[in-house]
């Protein structure tokens, strides 16, 4: 469950802080001020979703292999 907790931490604490930083650093260019945080959210979200899927399937495989005779 530790990888899942790390993913939740990244999505709930680190990503909003990074989004705010990107937004404030690019206030002179409104397109980048809005677009860069969205791109960061999508990129990290897709990466973390794939990683979480791998974690869950690996855990399920380990549990099922220990149950099987």
Secondary structure, DSSP 8 states (H G I E B T S, - for coil): -HHHHHHHHIIIIIHHHHHHHHHHHTTTSHHHHHHHHHHHHHHHHHHHHHHHHHHHHHHHHHHHHHH--
